[in-house]
C-alpha cells in the first residue's frame, strides 16, 4: 500500500497553505502566504519527499481543468458594485490607468528585455489576480512553453514582496503631505463612517412564496452554471469574429457583473453556497502543479527576468497613476499608493495602509481617524477593481503571447 492517496495528498497540500497562512498572519501580511507554500512544496519535491504529481493525485488539478476557473471568474465579478464605482470612480480609474501602464511597459520595454511570451504573459499577474495569472499560465501550457508557465507564477508570488515597500513609501509620503496641507483636519469634521468594501452592506429582498424552496446551495450552483454557460456560448461565438479579443474568459467577467447587478446572482455566490474554500483551494493548487512541471535549473533561470519585469512594470504603474493623480487633483503619492493594489492584493492592500497609519506617531487621534477614512476604503476598493481589470487585461493579452 502506498502512502499517497487522494486524501493524503490533499492533506499535505492543505498543510502547505496552512503554514503559509500562519507565516503571513505572523508577518502582518508582509510575507506572501502563497510564496511560503510554494517554497515548502519546491523543497520537498526536489528532495523527493513529496511526489511532483501530488496535485493530480489529490484530484484538485482535475477540478481546475473543469469548472473551477469559470466559477471563480463569475464569483469575483459579482463583488464589484456599480454604486461603489460611481462613488469612488477616481480610485477605479487610477487602477485602470495603472493596469494600462503595466501593459504599455510590458508590451514595449518588457518584450525587448525578456521576450514576447514572457513579457505579455506577465501582464495578467502584474495586474493583480491569481485568476489572471491562471489565464496566462494555461495559454503557456497549451503552447508547450512550460518555462513561461512557471515564469508567470513566479511573477505572481514575487510581486507582493516588491509592491509592499513601494506602497508603504507612497502612503507615508501622502500622509506627510496631507497633514502639512491640513487635509486631515478639514476632513475630520465631515467624516463618513460608511465602508466602501460592500461587505457589510445588507441587501434585503422580499422573498416570494417559491423563493424559500430555492434557498439552497444547489440553486446557487445552478445560477452560477447558467451564467457561466451563457458567457461561454457568447464568448466562443465571438472569439473568431474578434480575433479572440472577446472570448469566454472576458464574457465570464461581464456576465457575472451584469447578473449580480440584476439580482440574478448573489454577491460572492460561492461563499453563500459554502463552497468558496474548496474551489479556491483547487485554484491555488494550480500554482504547485505548474512548478512541478519544470526542472530546478529552469525554475532558477526564470527568477531574474521575473524580478526585472516586476520592477519595469512598477515604473510604468507609478508614472501613469502619478500623472493621473495630478489631472484628477488627487495627491500623486496617494494615487501611486492606490496603484500598488495591483501588486499587493488583499488583505495586503488594507494591512499596509493600517500599518502606515499606525506607524505615523505625528498624527493626532482625529487625524488618524480621518486618514483611515481617506486611505483604507480606497485601498480595499483598489483591490477589487484590480482583480477585475487584471482578468480583463489577461484575457486580451494571451492572444498576443505567441
N, C-alpha and C positions, 0 to 999 in steps of 0.2 A: 504493500500500500504506500502510495506517495503522499507526502505532506500537502502538496499543492493541489487544492480543490477550489471550486468556486467560492466557497465561504472563507477558506483560509486566505486565499489571495485577496479577497475583498477586505478582510480584516486587516491585513498588512498594509494595504493601500490606504485604508482609513486611518491607520495609526500614523502613517507619514504626515497626513494633513492635520491630525490632532497635535502632533509635535510642532508642526509649522505654525498652527494657530496659537499654541501656547507661547512660542517664541515671539510671535507678532504682538500678542497681548502684553507680554512682559516688556517689550521694547516700545510700547505705546504706538505700534503701527509703523515704526521706522524700519523694521526688518520685515520684508515681504514673506508672508506665510507660504506662498507658493514656491518662492525661491528656496526656502528651507526644505520643503517636501521634495523638491526636485533634487537638491544636493544629497539628501539622505538616500533617495532612490538610486542615484547615479553611483554613489559609493558602494552600496550593497549590490548593485547589478554588476559593476565592473570587477567586484571581488567575488562574484559568483555565489553570493549568499542568497539573493533572490533571482528568479529567472527573468530574462528580458521580456518574455511574453506573459508576465503576470497580469497585465490589464486584459488580455484576451482570455486568460484562464478565469478571471473574475466575472466575465460576462459584461463588464462595463463598456468595453470597446464596441461590442455589438450594439449596445443602446445608442452610442454616439452616432453610429453609422445608419441609424434608422430614424427615430422620432425626436431625439434629444435636441438637435440643433434647431429644427423648425419650431418646436415648442418653446425653447429658450428665447429665440428671437421675438416671437409673438409675445411672450411673457414680459420681456424687457420693454418692448414698445408700449405696453399698457401703462407703464409707470409715469410717463411724461404727460402732463396735463396742459391743455391749451390755455387754461386760466393762468397757470404759472408762467407760461411763456409770454403772455400778454403783459403780465405784471412786471416781469423781470426780463424783458426782451433784450435789453442791453447785455445782460450776463450771457444769455443764449447766443447772441450774435458774436460775443467775444470767443466763445468756444468754437463756433462755426468758422470764424476767421482764423483762429489758431490752427484748426484742422487743415484749412486751406494752406496756411504757412508750412505745415508739415508736408503736405502733398507737393507743394512747389519745390521745396528743398530736396525732397526725396527723388522727384522726377527730373531734377536737373543736376545739382551738385552730387547728390547721392548716386545717381546712375553712373556718373563719370568716375566716382570714387570706388564703389564696391560692386558695380554691375547692375544691370536692369532688373533681373528677377529678385534679387535680394532687396534692392532699394524700393522698388514698387511694392513688393510683398510686405515691407516694413510699415507702410502707410497705415494699415489696419491696426496692428498692435500699438503703434505710436499714438494713434487716435484715442486709445484708452479702454478697449474692451476685450475680454477673453474671447467673446464670440467673434469679433472682428479678426482676431488672431487665428481662430479656427478656420475662418473662411480662406485666409491666405495659406494656412498650413495644408488644408485639403487640396487646394489647387496645386501646390508644390508636390504633394504626394501623388496626385493623379498624373502629373507630368514626369514622375520618376526622379524628382530632384529632392532627395532626402536631406541633402545638406541645407537646402533653402528652407525646408520644413523645420529643421532644427533651429536654423538661424532666426526665424520669426518668433519662435518660442523663447529663445534666449533674449531677444529684444524685449519681449513681454516681461520676463522676470527681472531684468536688469534696469529697466527704465525708471522704476519707482525709486531705486537707490540713488539715481541721479536727480530725479524730479523733486524729491522731498527737500533737500537742502536749497535748491533753487527757489521753490515755493516759499520756504521759510524766510529766505533773504528778501524776496519781493514783498511779502506781507509785513515784515518788520520795517522795511523802508516806507511802506504805505502808512503804517501806524505812526511813525515819526513825523511824516509829512502832514497827515490829517490832524494829529494833535497840535502841531505847530500852527496850523491854519484855523484851529478852533472848530473843526468839523464835528468832533465827538461831543463837545459841549453843546453845540447847536442842535445836534440830533437827539441828545438825551431828553429834551423836553417833548419830543414828538415821537418817541419810540413806539413801534408797533410790535407787540409781543407775538403776533401770529407767525407760524412756521411756514416756510416755503417748500418743505420737502414733501408735503402732501400726505405724510404717513399718518398723521393724527386727524386728518380731515375725515369726518364721518359723512357717509352718504346714505341717507335714509330714504328708502323707496318703499312705497306701499306694495305689498305682495298680493297678487290676485289669488283666487282660490286654488288654481293649479300650481302656483309657484311653490307652495310648501312641499309638493310631491317631487319637485325638481331640485330641491335644496339638498343636493348630494354631490360627492366628488365626481361621480360618473358624468353628471350633467356638465360640470366644468370641463372635464376632459373632452366631452363631445363637442362643446363650443370651441375649444382651442383647436381641435382637429378640423372642424368645419372651416374655421378661419384660415388655418394652415393649408387646407386643400384648395380653397378658393384662391389663395395667394399663389400656391404652386401652379395651378392651372393657368392663371393670368400671366405669371412670370415666365412660364415655359412657352406660352404662346407668343409673348412679346420679345423674348430674348433674341431669336433670329432676326426679327424685324428691326431691332435697335442695336445690333452688334453686341448683345449681352449687357448693355448699359442698364436696361431694365431687365431684371432677372427674378428668379424665385426668391432669392435672399432679400432683395430690396422690397419685394411685394410682401413678404412676411412682416417686415418692419411697418410698412404703410398700412396694411390691412389690420394689423394688431392695434395700431394707434386709432384708426377710424372705428374699429369695433368697440374699443374702450370708451371713446368719446360718445358713441351712440348708445352706450349702456348694454350692448350685447355681451361684452366681456367684462368681468370684474377687473379692478386694478390688482395687479400681481395675482393672476388666477392660479398659478402653480402653488403659491403659498396658501391660497384659500382651499385648494384641493389636498393640502397636506403632503405634496409631492415635490416641493422645491428642493429639498435636501438631496434626495436620491438622484434627481435629474441633473442638478448642478454637480453632484459628486461624480457622475458619469462624465460630465463635460470636463472637469478638472483632470480626470484620469487620462484624457487625451494628451495632456502635457507629458505624462510619463511614457506613454506608448510611443510618442514621437521621438523622445530622446533615446528610447531603446533601440531605434532603428539604425543608429549610426555608431561608428567606432569612436573610441576615445580621441583619436587623432583628429577626426573630422569635427567632433564637438569642440575641441580646443581651438581649431582653426577658425571657428565662427565667432568667437568671443570678441576679438579685436574689431572686426567690421561692425559687429552689433553695437559696441560702445561708440564707434565712430559715427554711425548713423543716428544714434540717440542724441549725441552732442550736436551734430549738424542740424537735426530737426528742431532741437531745443532753441537754437539761434533763430530759426525761421518762426517758430511759435512766439517767442518773446518779441521779436521785431514786429510781426504782424499785429499782435494783440496790443503792444505798447502804442503803436501808431493809431490803432482804432480807439484806444482809450482817450487819446488826445482829441480825436474827432468827435467822440461821444461825450466829451467833458467829464470823463471818469479818470481818476488818478491813474497814470500809466503803470505805477507799481501794483495797484490793485488789479488792473486788467491783466498784467503779466502773471500775477499770483493765481488768478482765476484760470488762466490758460493752462497752468500746470496740472489742473484736474485731469487733463488728458493722460498725464504720466502716472499720477499717484492714485487715481481711482477712489473708491470708498471702502472703508471708512478713513483712508489716509487723508482725503481732502478735508474732512471735518477735524480729524485729530491734529493735523499740522496747524490749522487755524486756532484751535483751542490752546495748543502748546505755545504758539507765538504770543497769544494774548496773556496767558499765564506768565510767560517769560518777559513781560514788559512791566516791571515794577513801577515805572514812572506814571502809569495810568491810575487815576482815581477809581473808586468803585463805580461811579456814574459813567466815567469814560470807558471803563472796561465793559460795562453792560451795553453801552452804545456801540462800542467796537464789535462786540459779539453779534449784535443785530445787523450790523453793516457787512460783516465778513462771512460768518458761518453759514447763513442761509444761501448766500451766493456760491459758496464752495460746494455745498450739497447739491444745489441745482446744477452747478457746473459739471458735476459727475454724471448726473442723469442725462444731460444734453450730450456730453462726450460719448456716453455709451451708445446713443442713437447715431450720432454723426460718424463715429468710427465704423459702425456696421455699414452705414451708407457708403462711406468712402472705400471701405474694403470691397464691398460688393461691386463697385465700379472698377477699382484698381486691379482686381485679379484678372480682368480681361486683357490687361496690358503687361502682365508679368513675363510672359514668354513669347 
